[in-house]
Amino acid sequence: MRDEPRVLPRNFRKLTAEQRLQTLRDTYDLSAEELQMLGYRGNLDLSEIMTESAVGFLALPMGIAAGIPVDELLYDVPLAVEEPSVIAAATYGARILRGAGGIHTWASEPVMTTQVYLSDCPEGSVEKLRAAESQIVAEISPVLAAMQRRGGGYRGMDVELLQDLAVVRVQIDIDVRDAMGANLLNSTAEQAVPLLESLSGGRKVFAILSNAAPKRLAGAEFHAPLSRLRRGKLVGRPLAERIVLASRIAECDPMRAVTHNKGIMNGISSLASATGNDTRGLEAAVHAYAARTGSYASLTSYRIEAGPHGEDVLHGRLEAPLVFGVVGGAVGIHPGARAALKVLRKPGAMQLARIAAAVGLAQNFAALAALVSEGIQAGHMRLHATRLAYIAGARGDLIEKVAARLSLGGVYNIETAASMLRDISGEQPTGTADPSESAQKTEV
């Protein structure tokens, strides 16, 4: 008879944090190292208030993309991400663009939308609701009073009948200033429900914010003289022309655009993670925006244009809804997020969105330059070599020594890394290598 699968007890969420951790350890035979990597001892209380059924933290590595040129200032940008090529690409792109005029950015006001959907509305309900805007604004004003004092608050209302469903949608736009704003948006929608039902004669289906954020855009652009462009054997105009063609492919082919935009979000989502922002909401808004015309397309564009000083330039541009907050949510309680914001000189929400746009554009520029020249895999594998060395058991300075040999040999797998480690150290590796894991047996 097979052993019954091990599962956590039904009352797991009702246990204390320490009891949950012990139960998790006992049920799944977690090792001391695995428990340590959860980082539970110093921050279990914080984990407890940030998530349900907390057992600790699974921390992301955080690095710094140094010297991102944003509007004639240099920013050292914390990025929390498990992929080493992300920071490498952002830093490379920033270095090229620093010497080519830098990156210029913009951001619209932080206006978000909350929605109430009403069913069973009689004819004429849309007109009644539109005519009652001032009454609706008065109804929600107590919820928005504090935000109003900070310069935000009500910014408009839209009412529309969804013909196919016979459902009325009421959208209320709110400037949330430096906040993420989710709780405020949801509270506003719920505050409006009784009045909206009374005015329309309909019934609430639900009331909640929208993550779409089409009115909360941020963007970045650069104009780099062609003489400043170099990647491998491609220099100047030939490199620029290939970047433009790659960009056009992503604009026209949704299959390419998905990966193209994922590369942009590598840097932007990593900044969101580092600063305690909502990566899921951010990414939902961005990808919805990429499909706003009915076909999914690139968020960036590149063109060769005449420059102001007689030399042609490569013009790169990014625009997307970048929803960042610097107060509330995880930002307000996580020390790591607060530290990241200090490194960024404590920006407001709009400035943080502008920094994010610059990071995304630098990331994309670097990726395209590599992709159309020598390709990206060689660089990826050089960075992957350090991971293979670690998995094979290398620690300390042995990691770089083994990784260097792997890169020189051009064969990237655990068996080769373990053999090189034995050769260098004269000892058996002490790591947790599992040669059966196909994910670690990539060869080039």
C-alpha positions as CSV (number, residue, x, y, z in Angstrom):
1,M,0.0,0.0,0.0
2,R,1.3,3.4,-0.9
3,D,2.0,5.9,1.9
4,E,-0.6,8.6,2.3
5,P,0.6,11.9,1.0
6,R,1.7,14.3,3.7
7,V,-0.4,17.3,4.2
8,L,-0.6,20.1,6.6
9,P,-3.4,19.9,9.2
10,R,-6.7,21.7,8.5
11,N,-6.2,24.1,11.4
12,F,-2.7,25.2,10.1
13,R,-3.7,28.8,9.6
14,K,-5.0,29.0,13.2
15,L,-1.7,27.9,14.7
16,T,0.8,30.5,16.0
17,A,3.6,31.4,13.6
18,E,6.1,29.3,15.5
19,Q,3.8,26.3,15.6
20,R,3.2,26.7,11.8
21,L,6.9,26.7,11.2
22,Q,7.5,23.6,13.3
23,T,4.6,21.8,11.7
24,L,5.9,22.7,8.2
25,R,9.4,21.4,9.2
26,D,8.0,18.1,10.6
27,T,5.5,17.4,7.8
28,Y,7.9,17.9,5.0
29,D,11.3,17.1,6.6
30,L,12.8,20.5,6.0
31,S,16.5,20.7,6.7
32,A,18.1,23.3,9.0
33,E,19.5,25.0,5.9
34,E,16.1,25.2,4.2
35,L,14.6,26.7,7.3
36,Q,17.5,29.2,7.6
37,M,16.9,30.3,4.0
38,L,13.3,31.1,4.8
39,G,14.9,33.8,7.0
40,Y,12.3,33.2,9.7
41,R,14.1,33.9,12.9
42,G,14.4,37.6,12.6
43,N,11.3,38.5,10.7
44,L,8.6,36.0,11.5
45,D,6.5,38.6,13.2
46,L,6.7,40.8,10.0
47,S,5.8,37.9,7.8
48,E,2.8,37.2,10.1
49,I,1.2,40.6,9.4
50,M,2.1,40.6,5.7
51,T,0.6,37.3,4.6
52,E,-1.8,34.5,5.6
53,S,-0.5,31.3,7.3
54,A,3.0,32.8,7.5
55,V,6.1,30.6,8.0
56,G,8.8,33.1,7.0
57,F,10.2,34.9,4.0
58,L,11.5,33.6,0.7
59,A,13.8,36.5,0.0
60,L,14.8,37.6,-3.5
61,P,18.4,38.6,-4.0
62,M,18.7,42.4,-4.3
63,G,21.3,44.1,-6.3
64,I,22.0,47.6,-7.6
65,A,21.8,48.8,-11.2
66,A,24.3,51.6,-10.7
67,G,24.3,54.9,-12.5
68,I,20.9,54.9,-14.4
69,P,20.8,58.4,-16.1
70,V,17.3,59.9,-15.4
71,D,16.7,63.5,-16.4
72,E,20.4,64.5,-15.9
73,L,20.7,62.8,-12.6
74,L,22.3,59.4,-11.8
75,Y,20.3,56.9,-9.8
76,D,21.6,53.7,-8.1
77,V,18.5,51.6,-8.6
78,P,17.8,48.6,-6.3
79,L,16.4,45.6,-8.2
80,A,15.2,42.4,-6.4
81,V,15.4,39.6,-8.9
82,E,16.8,36.1,-9.2
83,E,18.1,36.4,-12.7
84,P,21.6,37.9,-12.8
85,S,21.4,39.1,-16.4
86,V,18.7,41.6,-15.5
87,I,21.0,43.9,-13.5
88,A,23.8,43.3,-16.0
89,A,21.6,44.4,-18.9
90,A,20.2,47.5,-17.1
91,T,23.7,48.5,-16.1
92,Y,25.1,48.0,-19.6
93,G,22.3,49.9,-21.2
94,A,22.7,52.7,-18.7
95,R,26.4,53.0,-19.3
96,I,26.0,53.4,-23.1
97,L,23.1,55.9,-22.7
98,R,25.0,58.0,-20.1
99,G,27.5,58.9,-22.8
100,A,24.8,59.5,-25.3
101,G,22.6,62.2,-23.7
102,G,21.0,60.1,-21.0
103,I,17.3,59.2,-20.6
104,H,14.5,61.7,-20.3
105,T,11.3,60.8,-18.6
106,W,7.7,61.9,-17.9
107,A,4.7,60.8,-15.8
108,S,1.1,61.7,-15.7
109,E,-0.8,62.4,-12.5
110,P,-1.4,59.2,-10.4
111,V,-5.1,58.8,-11.3
112,M,-6.6,55.4,-10.7
113,T,-10.1,54.1,-11.3
114,T,-12.6,52.3,-9.2
115,Q,-15.8,50.6,-10.5
116,V,-19.3,49.7,-9.5
117,Y,-21.3,47.3,-11.8
118,L,-25.1,47.4,-11.5
119,S,-27.6,44.9,-12.9
120,D,-31.3,45.0,-13.5
121,C,-31.2,48.8,-14.2
122,P,-34.4,50.2,-15.9
123,E,-34.2,52.3,-19.0
124,G,-32.8,55.8,-18.4
125,S,-30.5,54.7,-15.6
126,V,-27.4,55.8,-17.3
127,E,-28.7,59.3,-17.8
128,K,-29.9,59.6,-14.2
129,L,-26.5,58.6,-12.9
130,R,-24.7,61.0,-15.1
131,A,-27.0,63.8,-14.0
132,A,-26.4,63.0,-10.4
133,E,-22.6,63.4,-10.5
134,S,-22.5,66.2,-7.8
135,Q,-24.6,64.1,-5.5
136,I,-22.4,61.1,-6.0
137,V,-19.2,63.2,-5.3
138,A,-20.8,64.5,-2.1
139,E,-21.6,60.9,-1.0
140,I,-18.0,59.7,-1.4
141,S,-16.3,62.9,-0.1
142,P,-15.9,61.6,3.5
143,V,-13.8,58.7,2.2
144,L,-11.6,61.0,0.1
145,A,-11.2,63.8,2.6
146,A,-7.7,62.9,3.7
147,M,-6.5,62.3,0.2
148,Q,-8.1,65.6,-0.8
149,R,-6.0,67.4,1.8
150,R,-2.8,65.8,0.3
151,G,-3.7,67.2,-3.2
152,G,-5.5,64.2,-4.5
153,G,-9.1,63.0,-4.5
154,Y,-11.9,62.9,-7.0
155,R,-11.0,63.5,-10.7
156,G,-14.1,62.4,-12.7
157,M,-16.8,59.9,-13.3
158,D,-17.9,57.9,-16.3
159,V,-21.2,55.9,-16.7
160,E,-21.7,53.3,-19.5
161,L,-24.2,50.6,-20.4
162,L,-22.5,47.3,-21.3
163,Q,-25.1,46.5,-24.0
164,D,-24.4,42.7,-24.3
165,L,-24.9,42.2,-20.6
166,A,-27.4,44.9,-19.8
167,V,-25.1,45.9,-17.0
168,V,-24.3,49.5,-16.1
169,R,-20.7,50.4,-15.2
170,V,-19.9,53.4,-13.1
171,Q,-16.2,54.4,-13.0
172,I,-14.8,56.9,-10.6
173,D,-11.4,58.4,-11.1
174,I,-9.3,59.2,-8.1
175,D,-5.9,60.8,-7.7
176,V,-4.1,58.7,-5.1
177,R,-0.9,60.8,-4.9
178,D,1.9,58.8,-3.3
179,A,-0.2,55.9,-2.2
180,M,-0.8,52.6,-3.9
181,G,-4.5,53.4,-3.3
182,A,-6.1,50.0,-3.4
183,N,-7.9,50.3,-0.1
184,L,-9.0,53.9,-0.8
185,L,-10.4,52.9,-4.2
186,N,-12.3,49.9,-2.9
187,S,-13.7,51.9,0.0
188,T,-14.8,54.7,-2.3
189,A,-16.6,52.2,-4.6
190,E,-18.4,50.5,-1.7
191,Q,-19.4,53.9,-0.2
192,A,-21.1,54.9,-3.4
193,V,-23.1,51.6,-3.8
194,P,-26.2,52.5,-1.8
195,L,-26.7,55.8,-3.6
196,L,-25.9,54.3,-7.0
197,E,-28.5,51.6,-6.5
198,S,-31.1,54.1,-5.3
199,L,-30.5,56.4,-8.3
200,S,-30.4,53.7,-10.9
201,G,-33.0,51.3,-9.6
202,G,-30.4,48.5,-10.2
203,R,-28.5,46.1,-7.9
204,K,-24.8,45.9,-7.2
205,V,-23.0,43.1,-8.9
206,F,-19.7,44.1,-7.4
207,A,-17.6,47.2,-6.5
208,I,-13.8,47.1,-6.8
209,L,-10.8,49.0,-8.2
210,S,-9.5,48.4,-11.7
211,N,-5.8,47.6,-12.2
212,A,-5.9,48.8,-15.8
213,A,-4.6,52.4,-15.0
214,P,-4.7,53.8,-18.6
215,K,-4.6,57.3,-17.2
216,R,-1.5,56.7,-15.1
217,L,1.2,56.6,-17.7
218,A,4.9,57.0,-17.4
219,G,7.5,57.1,-20.2
220,A,11.1,57.5,-21.1
221,E,13.1,58.2,-24.2
222,F,16.7,58.8,-25.4
223,H,18.3,60.2,-28.6
224,A,21.7,58.5,-28.9
225,P,24.1,59.6,-31.7
226,L,24.8,56.6,-33.9
227,S,28.6,57.1,-33.3
228,R,28.0,56.2,-29.7
229,L,26.5,52.8,-30.4
230,R,28.7,49.7,-30.3
231,R,28.0,46.0,-29.5
232,G,30.5,43.4,-30.5
233,K,31.4,43.8,-34.2
234,L,28.4,46.0,-34.9
235,V,29.1,49.8,-34.7
236,G,27.0,52.8,-35.4
237,R,24.3,52.7,-38.1
238,P,24.4,49.0,-38.8
239,L,23.7,48.3,-35.1
240,A,21.0,51.0,-35.0
241,E,19.3,49.6,-38.1
242,R,19.2,46.1,-36.7
243,I,17.7,47.4,-33.4
244,V,15.0,49.3,-35.3
245,L,14.2,46.2,-37.3
246,A,14.0,44.1,-34.1
247,S,11.7,46.7,-32.6
248,R,9.4,46.7,-35.7
249,I,9.1,42.9,-35.5
250,A,7.9,43.2,-31.9
251,E,5.5,45.9,-32.9
252,C,4.0,43.7,-35.7
253,D,4.3,40.1,-34.3
254,P,2.5,39.4,-31.0
255,M,4.5,36.2,-30.5
256,R,7.7,38.2,-30.4
257,A,6.1,41.1,-28.5
258,V,5.4,38.9,-25.5
259,T,9.0,38.1,-24.9
260,H,10.1,41.6,-25.9
261,N,7.8,43.1,-23.2
262,K,8.8,40.5,-20.6
263,G,12.4,41.8,-21.1
264,I,11.2,45.3,-20.4
265,M,9.4,44.2,-17.3
266,N,12.5,42.3,-16.0
267,G,13.8,45.6,-14.7
268,I,10.5,47.3,-13.9
269,S,9.1,44.4,-11.9
270,S,12.4,43.9,-10.1
271,L,12.2,47.6,-9.0
272,A,8.6,47.0,-7.9
273,S,9.7,44.0,-5.8
274,A,12.6,45.9,-4.2
275,T,10.3,48.8,-3.2
276,G,7.4,46.7,-1.9
277,N,5.1,47.5,-4.7
278,D,2.4,45.2,-6.3
279,T,4.1,43.4,-9.1
280,R,0.9,41.5,-10.1
281,G,-1.2,44.6,-10.5
282,L,1.6,46.5,-12.2
283,E,2.2,43.7,-14.8
284,A,-1.6,43.3,-15.4
285,A,-1.9,47.0,-16.2
286,V,1.2,47.0,-18.5
287,H,0.1,43.9,-20.5
288,A,-3.4,45.2,-20.9
289,Y,-2.0,48.5,-22.3
290,A,0.2,46.5,-24.7
291,A,-3.0,45.0,-26.1
292,R,-5.1,48.2,-26.2
293,T,-5.4,48.4,-30.0
294,G,-6.8,44.8,-30.1
295,S,-3.4,43.2,-30.9
296,Y,-0.7,42.7,-28.4
297,A,2.4,44.8,-29.4
298,S,5.7,46.2,-28.1
299,L,5.8,48.8,-25.4
300,T,8.9,50.4,-26.9
301,S,9.7,51.8,-30.3
302,Y,13.0,52.7,-32.0
303,R,13.6,55.0,-35.0
304,I,16.6,56.5,-36.7
305,E,16.1,60.3,-36.9
306,A,18.1,63.4,-37.8
307,G,19.9,64.8,-34.8
308,P,20.1,68.4,-33.8
309,H,23.9,68.6,-34.5
310,G,24.0,67.1,-37.9
311,E,24.5,63.5,-36.9
312,D,21.7,60.9,-37.0
313,V,20.5,59.5,-33.7
314,L,18.7,56.4,-32.5
315,H,15.5,57.4,-30.8
316,G,14.2,54.9,-28.3
317,R,10.9,55.4,-26.5
318,L,8.9,53.6,-23.8
319,E,5.4,54.4,-22.5
320,A,3.2,52.3,-20.2
321,P,1.0,52.5,-17.1
322,L,3.5,52.2,-14.3
323,V,1.6,52.1,-11.0
324,F,4.0,52.7,-8.1
325,G,3.4,53.8,-4.5
326,V,5.7,55.0,-1.8
327,V,3.4,54.9,1.2
328,G,1.0,52.2,2.4
329,G,1.0,48.5,1.7
330,A,4.2,46.6,2.0
331,V,6.2,49.8,1.5
332,G,5.0,51.1,4.8
333,I,6.0,48.1,6.9
334,H,8.9,46.3,5.2
335,P,12.3,47.6,6.2
336,G,13.9,46.3,3.0
337,A,11.5,48.3,0.9
338,R,12.2,51.4,3.0
339,A,15.9,50.9,2.5
340,A,15.4,50.6,-1.2
341,L,13.5,53.9,-1.3
342,K,16.3,55.6,0.7
343,V,18.8,54.4,-1.9
344,L,16.6,56.1,-4.5
345,R,16.6,59.3,-2.5
346,K,13.0,58.9,-1.2
347,P,11.2,59.6,-4.5
348,G,7.5,60.4,-4.7
349,A,5.2,57.9,-6.6
350,M,5.4,59.8,-9.9
351,Q,9.2,60.1,-9.7
352,L,9.5,56.4,-8.9
353,A,7.4,55.6,-12.0
354,R,9.8,57.8,-14.1
355,I,12.8,55.9,-12.7
356,A,11.0,52.6,-13.5
357,A,10.4,53.8,-17.1
358,A,14.1,54.6,-17.5
359,V,15.2,51.2,-16.1
360,G,12.8,49.5,-18.5
361,L,14.0,51.4,-21.5
362,A,17.7,50.8,-20.6
363,Q,17.0,47.1,-20.1
364,N,15.2,46.8,-23.5
365,F,17.9,48.7,-25.3
366,A,20.6,46.5,-23.9
367,A,18.7,43.4,-24.7
368,L,18.0,44.3,-28.3
369,A,21.6,45.4,-28.8
370,A,22.8,42.0,-27.6
371,L,20.1,40.1,-29.5
372,V,20.9,41.5,-32.9
373,S,24.7,41.2,-32.5
374,E,26.3,38.2,-30.8
375,G,23.0,36.9,-29.3
376,I,22.1,36.7,-25.6
377,Q,22.9,33.1,-24.8
378,A,26.6,33.4,-24.4
379,G,26.2,36.2,-21.8
380,H,23.4,34.2,-20.1
381,M,25.5,31.1,-19.8
382,R,28.5,33.0,-18.4
383,L,26.3,34.3,-15.6
384,H,24.7,30.8,-15.2
385,A,28.1,29.3,-14.6
386,T,28.3,30.8,-11.1
387,R,25.0,29.1,-10.2
388,L,26.3,25.8,-11.5
389,A,29.4,26.2,-9.5
390,Y,27.4,26.8,-6.3
391,I,25.1,23.9,-6.9
392,A,28.1,21.7,-7.5
393,G,29.3,22.6,-4.0
394,A,31.7,25.5,-4.6
395,R,31.7,28.2,-1.9
396,G,33.6,31.4,-1.3
397,D,36.2,32.2,-3.9
398,L,35.9,28.8,-5.4
399,I,32.6,29.8,-7.1
400,E,34.3,32.3,-9.4
401,K,37.2,30.0,-10.1
402,V,34.9,27.1,-11.2
403,A,32.7,29.5,-13.1
404,A,35.7,30.9,-15.0
405,R,36.7,27.4,-16.1
406,L,33.2,26.6,-17.1
407,S,33.0,29.7,-19.3
408,L,36.4,28.9,-20.8
409,G,35.4,25.4,-21.6
410,G,32.0,26.3,-23.0
411,V,30.2,23.2,-21.4
412,Y,27.7,24.1,-18.8
413,N,26.4,21.3,-16.6
414,I,26.7,20.1,-13.0
415,E,28.9,17.1,-13.8
416,T,31.5,19.4,-15.5
417,A,31.3,21.9,-12.7
418,A,31.7,19.2,-10.0
419,S,34.7,17.8,-11.9
420,M,36.3,21.2,-12.1
421,L,35.7,21.8,-8.4
422,R,37.4,18.6,-7.5
423,D,40.3,19.5,-9.7
424,I,40.7,22.9,-8.1
425,S,40.0,22.1,-4.5
426,G,41.3,18.5,-4.4
427,E,38.2,17.7,-2.3
428,Q,34.8,16.2,-2.9
429,P,32.1,18.9,-3.4
430,T,29.9,19.6,-0.5
431,G,26.9,21.1,-2.3
432,T,23.6,19.5,-3.2
433,A,24.2,18.7,-6.9
434,D,21.6,16.4,-8.5
435,P,22.9,15.4,-11.9
436,S,19.5,14.0,-12.8
437,E,18.0,17.5,-12.9
438,S,17.7,18.2,-16.6
439,A,17.3,21.9,-16.0
440,Q,21.0,22.0,-14.9
441,K,22.3,20.0,-17.8
442,T,22.2,22.7,-20.5
443,E,25.2,22.5,-22.8
444,V,26.3,24.9,-25.5
